Amino acid sequence: MEKVDTFARVEMARATPGVRMAGLSALVLIALLTACKPVEEPEPEPIRPVRVTTIETREGGESVTLTGQVEARNEASLSFRVGGRMIERSVNIGDRVRAGQVVARLESETARNTLRSARADLTAARARLVEAQNHFERHRSLLDRGFITRAMFDQAEQAFRSARAAVDAAQAQASTAEIQLGYTELFADSAGSVTARGAEPGEVVAAGQTIIQLAREGGRDAVFDVPARVIQSASADAEVVVALSSDAKVQTTGRVREVAPQADPVTRTFKVRVGLNNPPAAMRLGSTVTGSTRLGAGPGIEIPASALTAANQRPAVWILDPASNTVSLRNIEVLRYDLARVAVAEGLQPGDVVVTAGVQTLRPGQQVRLLGAAP
């Protein structure tokens, strides 16, 4: 505009007096028209949409839910104590067994022959012992009457003691052979359910090789893979509510019984076993369950972490006045920061309406509307 005015004054200076008067009149007219143009009114500030929550006193801490499965509290791998060819396995996966039940057998002919030989040796040793004992008794009688020398008597006594030791050795061999024969049968040491099998009839198995996996009766655990942050935040005696994934109405409670000392190298989680209190019959071995517990401290006031802002270098929240639909800023004292919520020590009371979404665009006294309400 200044360039135009300068150009006009230069042209007017070059023009004749009549033209100069006409130009001045035109400039005056333009200035008057510009002065008469109405001033534009500023646009009204838009009503910001927000999301709010009403403060209530709730149980403190964050609720955590994990998925796991039901396992037996005690499991055992049953195996033979001697090697051989397995000729029978009388149970399969899912079968229930009782304590003392025979679950598998090995070929026992060799063990029976060994036992027969040991018993024969024992019989022969006992016969030699009887002969040596009679010989010793005769020599003692003859020694008393002076018919034999002391050296002859000592020889008879030594033969008697050797025969008695041979009987003891034969008795031990026979007992060992009998025990080895007993090892060809595999017994269940307690009642339970078969969860796995490791060998089939006809196979030659080694001593100690798993034949069946037995889940013993007497307790069940819910096993979960738990992140380290949950283990650090959870109380040592926290109660865990365990429910079937397929039917949440089937549930029970339990407490942590065992925590793995080392994390899984792949998932970096820790295996946690929760002992179940009177588990329902529907919670069978291998059932998928969910476990829920609460982390952190006791009852208090909590707000979503998204509601938190700052004012005067302190934590603050926006409070909604339902009567005027305006917001105001209020400082609070934070007790604890959890994963997704903030525990408030001071500054809020039950019934306060706190803005939880849209806090970055607000100013004190600004009018707002709730998300979902008509503008």
BELKA-V163571 format. One record per pair of residues at least 24 apart in sequence whose C-alpha atoms are under 8 Angstrom apart, sorted by the first residue. I is the first residue (numbers start at 1). J is the second residue. Records with the same first field share a line. If there is no record, write none. Layout:
BEGIN
I: J  J
END
This chain:
BEGIN
47: 366  367  368  369  375
48: 358  361  362  367  368  369
49: 358  368  369  370  371
50: 355  356  357  358  359  368  369  370  371
51: 355  356  357  358  370  371
52: 353  354  355  356  357  370
53: 353  354  355  356
54: 350  351  352  353  354
55: 301  302  303  348  349  350  351  352  353  354
56: 301  302  349  350  351
57: 299  300  301  302  350
58: 299  300  301  302
59: 298  299  300
60: 294  295  296  297  298  299  300  301  302  343
61: 294  295  296  297  298  299  338
62: 294  295  296  338  339  340  341
63: 292  293  294  295
64: 292  293  294  295
65: 290  291  292  293
66: 224  225  226  290  291  292
67: 224  225  288  289  290  291
68: 222  223  224  225  288  289  290  291
69: 222  223  224  285  286  287  288  289
70: 220  221  222  223  283  284  285  286  287  288  289
71: 220  221  222  223  285  286
72: 215  216  217  219  220  221  285
73: 215  216  218  219  220  221  275
74: 215  216  217  219
75: 213  214  215  216
76: 213  214  215  216
77: 210  211  212  213  214
78: 186  188  210  211  212  213  214
79: 186  207  208  209  210  211  212
80: 183  184  185  186  206  207  208  209  210  211
81: 183  207  208
82: 180  183  184  206  207  208
83: 204  205  206  207
84: 204  205  206
85: 202  203  204  205
86: 200  201  202  203  204  205
87: 201  202  203
88: 201  202
89: 200  201
91: 194
92: 194  196  197
93: 193  194  195  196  197
94: 193  194  195
95: 193  194
96: 191  192  193  194
97: 188  190  191  192  193  194
98: 188  190  191  192
99: 187  188  189  190  191
100: 187  188  189  190
101: 187  188
102: 185  186  187  188
103: 185  186  187  188
104: 185  186  187
105: 184  185  186
106: 184  185
107: 184
108: 181  184
111: 177  180  181
112: 177  181
114: 177
115: 174  177  178  181
118: 170  171  173  174  177
119: 170  171  174
121: 170
122: 167  170  171  174
125: 163  164  166  167  170
126: 163  164  167
128: 163
129: 160  163  164  167
132: 156  159  160  163
133: 160
135: 160
136: 160
190: 216  217
191: 216  217
192: 216  217
193: 217
219: 275  276
220: 275  276  279
221: 273  274  275  276
222: 273  274  275  276  289
223: 271  272  273  274
224: 271  272  273
225: 269  270  271  272
226: 269  270  271  272
227: 268  269  270
228: 268  269  270
230: 295
233: 295  296
234: 294  295  296
235: 295  296
238: 293  294
239: 293
240: 274  291  292  293
241: 291  292  293
242: 289  290  291  292
243: 289  290  291
244: 283  287  288  289  290
245: 288  289  290
246: 288
250: 280  282
251: 279  280
252: 276  277  278  279  280
253: 277
296: 338
300: 343  344  345
301: 343  344  345  348
302: 341  342  343  344
303: 341  342  343  344
304: 340  341  342  356
305: 340  341  342
306: 356  357
307: 354  355  356  357  359
308: 356
309: 359  360
317: 354  355
318: 354  355  359
319: 352  353  354  355
320: 352  353  354  355
321: 353
324: 367
325: 367  368  369
326: 364  365  366  367  368
327: 362  363  364  365  366  367  368
328: 363  364  365  366
329: 364
END
